[in-house]
Amino acid sequence: MILNLDQICIVKVYKKLVYTLYEYKPYRNYILWKRKAGFYYNLSLESTYHTNEFIETNNKKLYCEDKNVFYKPHIDITMSNNRTYSMFFEDVQSLDKFMEEKILIMNSIIIK
């Protein structure tokens, strides 16, 4: 898909955005059961335990660092028709390079 720069209204850059549906919980020894230390997915009243490897393998847009889960660096591009396109990058340097080469110089962007 090719986006025309003339139709871009908003470009939001996210270099390190926290993914709030995961919460790190420490090990805890209850009377009848033990809770593992790790990340818990909190979508409903029940929270599900996930390892760092599970999170990073099953969602290529997320990564774990310390006791937080983050979105990988990405940009959201909002067009004049109010459609928003997202592009994710492996690291901040790749995002910065893309911004310099594509957004600031060229008149179109290819979305993969």
C-alpha positions in Angstrom: 0.0 0.0 0.0 1.3 3.4 -0.9 0.3 6.5 1.2 0.5 10.0 -0.3 2.2 12.5 2.0 -0.3 15.1 0.9 -3.1 13.2 2.6 -1.3 12.6 5.9 -2.9 14.6 8.7 -1.2 13.3 11.8 2.0 11.2 12.4 2.3 10.0 16.0 5.7 8.5 17.0 5.9 6.0 19.9 9.4 5.1 20.9 8.5 3.3 24.2 4.8 2.8 24.9 3.6 0.7 27.8 1.2 -2.1 27.0 -1.2 -1.8 30.0 -3.0 -5.2 29.7 0.0 -7.0 31.3 0.9 -6.5 34.9 4.0 -7.9 36.6 3.2 -9.6 39.9 5.8 -10.9 42.3 5.9 -14.4 43.7 3.4 -14.9 46.5 2.7 -17.8 48.7 -1.0 -18.1 49.7 -2.4 -20.6 52.1 -3.7 -23.0 49.4 -1.7 -22.1 46.4 1.4 -20.2 45.1 1.5 -17.5 42.5 4.5 -17.5 40.2 6.4 -14.3 39.7 5.8 -12.9 36.2 3.4 -11.2 33.8 -0.3 -11.5 34.1 -2.8 -10.6 31.4 -5.6 -8.6 32.9 -8.5 -8.6 30.4 -11.2 -9.8 32.7 -11.6 -10.6 36.4 -9.3 -13.5 35.9 -5.7 -12.9 35.1 -3.6 -15.4 33.1 0.1 -16.0 33.7 2.5 -15.6 30.7 6.2 -15.8 30.5 8.4 -13.2 28.7 9.1 -15.7 25.9 5.3 -16.4 25.4 4.6 -12.7 25.2 7.4 -11.9 22.7 6.8 -15.0 20.6 3.0 -14.7 20.3 2.8 -11.0 19.7 5.5 -9.6 17.5 4.5 -6.0 18.4 5.4 -6.4 22.1 8.6 -6.9 24.1 9.4 -7.3 27.8 11.9 -5.1 29.7 12.4 -5.3 33.4 8.9 -5.6 34.9 7.0 -4.0 32.1 5.6 -4.9 28.7 6.0 -2.4 25.9 4.9 -2.0 22.3 7.9 -2.1 19.9 8.7 1.4 18.5 6.0 2.4 16.0 4.3 5.2 14.2 0.6 5.8 13.6 -0.2 7.7 10.5 -3.7 9.2 10.3 -4.9 10.1 6.8 -7.4 12.8 5.7 -10.1 10.2 5.5 -9.5 9.4 9.2 -8.0 5.9 8.6 -5.0 5.2 10.7 -2.1 3.0 9.6 0.5 1.6 12.0 4.1 0.6 11.3 6.2 -1.2 13.8 10.0 -1.3 14.0 12.5 -3.6 15.7 14.3 -0.7 17.4 14.3 3.1 17.8 17.1 3.6 15.3 15.1 1.9 12.6 12.1 4.1 13.4 14.3 7.3 13.3 15.9 6.2 10.0 12.5 5.6 8.5 11.3 9.0 9.7 14.3 10.8 8.2 14.3 8.9 4.9 10.5 8.6 4.2 8.5 11.1 6.1 10.8 14.1 5.8 12.1 13.6 2.3 9.8 11.6 0.0 6.2 12.2 -1.1 4.9 8.6 -0.6 5.2 5.8 2.0 4.9 2.1 1.3 3.1 0.2 4.1 3.9 -3.5 4.4 
